[in-house]
Amino acid sequence: MRVPRARGLRPKPEISGRTPCMVEGMTVGSRSSLMALTLVSVLSLTACDGESSNDTPHAGQQPPTGWRIYGDAKLGFSIAYPAKWRVDRAHVYPNPIENARIAGVAFIIPPELTLHTNLSTESYLSVESAPAAGTCTPSAFLETTDTQRDEDQGSLHWSVATAGDAGAGNVYDETLYALKGSHPCLAIRYFIHSTNVGNYTPGTVKEFDRAALVGMFDRIRSTFALSQRGHKS
């Protein structure tokens, strides 16, 4: 796997063409309000396309209180994320795969998670699509992979791959969850950018807690919910 290009040059946020079809900014409160929110989200995602719905959603887990809900009616998914995380609706993965542009939405970690550690503020979880992919596999989103496995999440079935690279004191770790049978092909990417602790004055920077960060990414992914519209096995 080659060193990712232009990691420090994130595209400037743009107004997404899907903005009118998004349900975002809803905050999770009590269990009863969450149930109402879930119903509203499903109905809103349906109404945005101007259709009455017979869709059966693949529900995600209940998010913690205070998290926000992000939904995309066009691609038919919703996901929850911590309120302090920044949302990049114009996210584009910097390395095209077989000349195909990989775009979606990224949820970027807040600066306080990186304080006094070697973790970069460019780390994120993203939901991406590869419309041109025939079969939804990690190869539609990663040039090369180090490991591959399958993982089931209720009615959702993921093909999972990892990849890593390093250069000029930077370390890049990626875990890609491609949703089997999804059309267009959808995936969730964990992108972790860190730096070499040895490059700092001793005692000034500590190694970031990788397990805690991956655990947070896993918790976000557990809230991913999908409608059946356009996603047939």
C-alpha positions in Angstrom: 0.0 0.0 0.0 1.4 3.4 -1.0 1.7 6.3 1.5 -1.7 8.2 1.3 -1.4 11.4 -0.6 -2.1 14.9 0.8 -3.3 13.8 4.2 -2.9 17.3 5.5 -4.9 18.9 2.7 -8.5 18.1 3.5 -11.0 19.4 0.9 -12.9 22.5 2.1 -16.5 21.6 3.2 -19.0 22.3 0.5 -22.8 22.3 0.6 -23.7 18.8 -0.3 -26.2 18.2 -3.1 -27.9 15.8 -0.7 -28.5 18.4 2.0 -32.3 18.7 1.5 -32.5 14.9 2.0 -30.6 14.8 5.3 -31.8 14.3 8.8 -29.1 15.7 11.0 -28.6 17.6 14.3 -31.2 15.6 16.2 -30.0 14.9 19.7 -30.7 11.6 21.5 -32.4 12.1 24.9 -34.4 9.6 26.9 -35.3 6.1 25.6 -38.9 7.3 24.8 -37.6 10.3 22.9 -35.2 8.0 21.0 -38.0 5.7 19.9 -39.9 8.8 18.6 -36.7 10.1 17.0 -36.1 6.7 15.2 -39.6 6.8 13.8 -39.3 10.4 12.7 -35.9 9.6 11.1 -37.3 6.6 9.1 -40.3 8.6 8.0 -38.2 11.7 7.1 -35.8 9.6 5.1 -38.7 8.2 3.2 -40.6 11.5 2.7 -37.4 13.1 1.4 -37.6 10.9 -1.7 -41.3 11.6 -2.0 -42.4 8.0 -1.6 -44.7 6.2 0.7 -42.6 3.5 2.4 -42.8 -0.2 2.7 -39.1 -0.3 3.6 -38.0 -2.4 6.5 -35.1 -0.7 8.3 -32.1 -2.6 9.6 -32.0 -0.9 13.0 -28.8 0.0 14.8 -28.2 0.0 18.5 -29.5 2.8 20.8 -26.8 5.6 20.9 -25.8 7.2 24.2 -27.7 10.2 25.5 -26.5 13.4 23.9 -25.3 11.9 20.6 -26.6 13.3 17.3 -28.3 11.5 14.4 -27.1 11.8 10.8 -29.2 10.4 8.0 -28.9 10.3 4.3 -32.1 9.6 2.4 -30.4 9.1 -1.0 -28.2 6.3 0.2 -30.7 5.1 2.8 -28.8 5.0 6.1 -28.6 6.8 9.4 -25.8 6.7 12.0 -25.3 8.4 15.4 -22.2 10.3 16.5 -20.9 12.2 19.6 -22.0 15.8 19.6 -18.5 17.2 19.8 -17.3 15.4 16.7 -17.1 17.5 13.5 -19.1 16.4 10.4 -17.5 16.7 7.0 -20.3 16.3 4.5 -17.9 16.9 1.6 -15.6 14.1 2.6 -13.5 12.6 -0.3 -11.0 9.8 0.3 -7.7 11.1 -1.0 -6.7 8.0 -3.0 -9.0 7.1 -5.9 -9.5 3.4 -6.3 -9.0 2.3 -9.9 -9.6 6.0 -10.8 -13.0 5.9 -9.0 -13.7 8.8 -6.6 -14.7 7.6 -3.1 -16.9 10.1 -1.3 -19.2 10.2 1.7 -19.5 11.8 5.1 -16.8 11.8 7.8 -17.1 12.2 11.5 -13.8 13.7 12.7 -12.5 13.3 16.2 -12.5 16.4 18.4 -9.1 18.1 19.3 -9.4 17.2 23.0 -8.9 13.5 22.1 -5.5 14.2 20.8 -4.1 16.5 23.6 -0.6 15.5 24.6 -0.7 12.4 22.5 0.6 11.4 19.1 -2.9 11.0 17.6 -3.7 13.4 14.7 -6.8 15.5 14.5 -7.2 14.0 11.0 -8.5 10.8 12.4 -12.1 9.9 11.6 -14.8 7.4 10.9 -16.5 7.8 7.6 -19.5 6.3 5.7 -18.6 6.1 2.0 -20.1 4.8 -1.2 -18.6 3.2 -4.3 -21.4 3.4 -6.9 -19.4 1.7 -9.6 -18.5 -1.4 -7.6 -20.1 -4.6 -8.9 -19.6 -6.6 -5.7 -19.3 -4.8 -2.4 -16.0 -5.7 -1.0 -13.1 -3.8 0.7 -11.2 -3.7 -2.6 -13.6 -1.1 -3.8 -12.3 1.2 -1.1 -8.7 0.1 -0.4 -5.8 -0.4 -2.9 -4.2 -3.2 -0.9 -5.2 -5.0 2.4 -3.2 -6.6 5.2 -5.9 -8.8 6.7 -9.5 -9.8 5.7 -12.4 -11.3 7.7 -16.2 -11.3 7.9 -18.3 -9.9 10.7 -22.0 -10.0 11.3 -23.9 -7.2 13.0 -27.5 -8.4 13.4 -29.0 -8.3 9.9 -25.9 -6.5 8.5 -23.0 -8.5 7.1 -19.6 -6.9 6.7 -16.6 -7.8 4.8 -13.7 -6.4 6.9 -10.2 -5.5 5.8 -7.3 -3.7 7.4 -4.4 -1.7 5.8 -1.5 0.3 7.1 1.3 2.5 6.0 4.0 4.8 7.4 6.3 7.5 6.1 8.0 10.7 7.2 7.1 10.1 10.9 3.4 9.5 10.1 1.5 6.3 10.7 -1.8 5.5 8.9 -4.0 2.6 10.0 -7.3 1.8 8.3 -10.1 -0.7 8.9 -12.7 -0.9 6.2 -16.2 -2.5 6.8 -17.8 -3.1 3.4 -21.5 -3.9 3.6 -22.2 -7.1 1.7 -25.0 -6.9 -0.8 -25.4 -3.2 -0.7 -26.2 -1.3 -3.9 -24.6 1.2 -4.2 -21.8 -0.3 -2.3 -21.5 1.2 1.2 -18.6 1.0 3.6 -17.6 2.4 7.0 -13.9 3.4 7.3 -11.9 3.8 10.5 -9.0 6.1 9.6 -6.4 6.6 12.3 -3.5 9.0 11.7 -0.8 9.1 14.3 2.8 10.2 14.5 6.0 8.6 15.8 6.3 9.3 19.5 10.1 9.0 19.2 10.1 12.2 17.2 9.1 14.3 20.2 11.1 15.5 23.3 10.8 12.7 25.8 7.9 13.1 28.3 6.1 15.7 26.2 3.9 13.3 24.2 2.4 9.9 25.0 1.1 7.1 22.9 -2.6 7.5 22.2 -5.1 4.9 23.6 -5.8 2.9 20.4 -8.1 0.5 22.1 -10.3 3.3 23.4 -10.4 5.0 20.0 -11.3 1.8 18.2 -13.9 1.1 20.9 -15.5 4.5 20.2 -15.5 3.9 16.4 -17.1 0.5 17.1 -19.8 2.2 19.2 -20.6 4.6 16.4 -20.8 1.8 13.9 -23.1 -0.1 16.1 -25.7 2.7 15.6 -25.6 2.3 11.8 -29.1 1.7 10.4 -30.1 0.9 6.9 -33.4 0.9 5.0 -34.0 -1.8 2.3 -34.5 0.8 -0.5 -31.7 0.3 -3.0 -29.8 -2.2 -0.8 -30.7 -5.7 -2.0 -28.5 -8.7 -1.6 
